[in-house]
Amino acid sequence: MKASGEKKKGRRRAAALAAALLCALNAFLLSACDTGVGVILGGAEKEKSVATVSPVVALPMEMVRTLNPALSKDEDSYFIGKLLYDSLFETDDSLAAVPSLAESYSYDESGLSMNIRLKSGILWSDGESLDAADVVFSIDAYTADRDAHLYGANVRNIRSAKILAGDPLSLVIAFREATDTSAALLTFPILPAHLYRNRNELLRGNAETFIPVGSGPYIVQEYDRYSHLTLTGNPYRAGAVPQNTLIFQVLPSHEDALNMLSINAISYAVSAEGDRDMIYRDASMRVQSFPGNEAVWIGFNFNKELFRRKEARQAVAFCVDSAELLEVCFYSSGVLADSIYYPGFLGVGEDADPYPADADRSKTLLISAGLADADGDGFLDYFSVPEGEEEGSWNPLSLRFLINENDASRVSAGQMIQAALGRVGLACDLAILGGDAYAAALAEGDYDLYLGGGKLNESYDLRSLLHSAYGNPIAYGDPETDALLDGLTAAKSPQERRDIFTELHARLIEEIPYYCLFYKTYGAVASPALDGEPNPRFDNIYRGCETWQCVYEAAPN
């Protein structure tokens, strides 16, 4: 967590950037405002002021290597790409896949082949028609080097793609294995084949000067990678064409953008700061919180015999007050979750804690499972029975609780969890280690439980955290969970995928390999001038920006 002095220093540094930025914007704003609307505000004539409506919205970006989706790993390129490109499928608010460019799809009996029919009448931003050749070309480009871009996991199981004979709007995708075939993976941007002789021309061109041509709501009007990117409405877009202009200003960091909001040098930015509500409480900006894809959890080491017992894991969960941790240590910047999957994933589950804090229930669970003596004075130590004593005698038990010292909020939370466990007799030694030492201890299994978390992938394929064959960090192994995880990536319909996840979700709540404390929320911060309701999601922070504009109020006469 940054100190308030450092934040003030950041604001001073941003002031110089803001001054230059405002000068650059003013000329554009003046010309744009000429086409705006003057609105009379106030009552008496002396109190009248004129509000000028401008279609220009200023947004932040850091300098990126390229805007080419097949070569970029930059976060800004990813989010801007959502404004310029369409994909075969997109996700709804439950992260379920819904068709975008695809009109319909089906699988063969083996599950190794998927037929897709595209919508007709879709045009590129240069007026050319989009068809199956573009999809085949895009898949060819993304599979050429799966490590060169952000969509490697999406295409890793694709063997080939080809146009179906006699139908320029239909194609077939062939897969190597029957898993990783879900439509939820086909969310990468579709690129225009007609602009390139082959994929090599796309992949080996000048990445820095690449100008996107897409089928999304916006087109690139101007791009200087060192200063700005200007987007305007795509005139060939089916349906409503955005009437505003988005100017992405290149800044040293997104932190600078947050410091420019109050003076309208930037219209909108996203903050991951946990104390953002305190920072902007007395300011004129609006802050809208939304769930990110970053979870915080307690992980259990399944190489330790104690935590192979489900009752021990559940008892730990009943000790912890997630709501209190969220409020005290994380500024209430989060939402409770019932598993490590995104809250409400595929429309299943609730934003609630299935293990509400209950120390008595925790003690009862441990005693009934034979893990603690009936008086609650000690716990059965499976790890070290002193010489001369019989197996199963009651001995002091101390758990090694691993925490990363680089996150002050987690350290505070770890201390509260330690106290809560101590109240039911589970003694913990906190192992508060620096980043590298923490990662090494986690990799080596040198812990009993750990406080961790991280950002989870957009497709929510969590096999790397849960599947026994994917080297999950806690050594969890459950054949039924493995089968459900594989089935989730191989489901052939939205309903089948939801049914599989319903079963997986219930199993994870009972098995509790990880106890998810909460999901962090981020803040969409709007400047005083921004007129429009942000509707961000962690995978599309500019969602709904097509209707945004800015309203600048002049001083009263």
Secondary structure, DSSP 8 states (H G I E B T S, - for coil): ---HHHHHHHHHHHHHHHHHHHHHHHHHHHHHHTTS-EEEESSSGGG-EEEEEE-EEEEEEE--S-S-TTT---HHHHHHHHHH--BSEEE-TT--EEESSEEEEEE-TTSSEEEEEE-SS-B-TTS-B--HHHHHHHHHHHHH-TTSSTTHHHHTTEEEEEE-TT-TTEEEEEESSSSS--GGG--SB---GGG-SSHHHHHSS-STT-----SSSEEEEEEETTTEEEEEE-TT-SS----SEEEEEEES-HHHHHHTGGGTSSSEEEE--TTHHHHSTTSS-EEEEEEEEEEEEEEE-TTSHHHHSHHHHHHHHHH--HHHHHHHHSTT-EE--SSSS-TTGGG-S-SS-SS---HHHHHHHHHHTTSB-TTSS-EE-SS---TTS-TT-EE--EEEEEEETT-HHHHHHHHHHHHHHHTTT-EEEEEEE-HHHHHHHHHHT--SEEEEEEE--TT---HHHH-TTTT-TT----HHHHHHHHHHHH-SSHHHHHHHHHHHHHHHHHH-SEEEEEEEEEEEEE-TTEES----BTTBTTTTGGG-EEEEE----
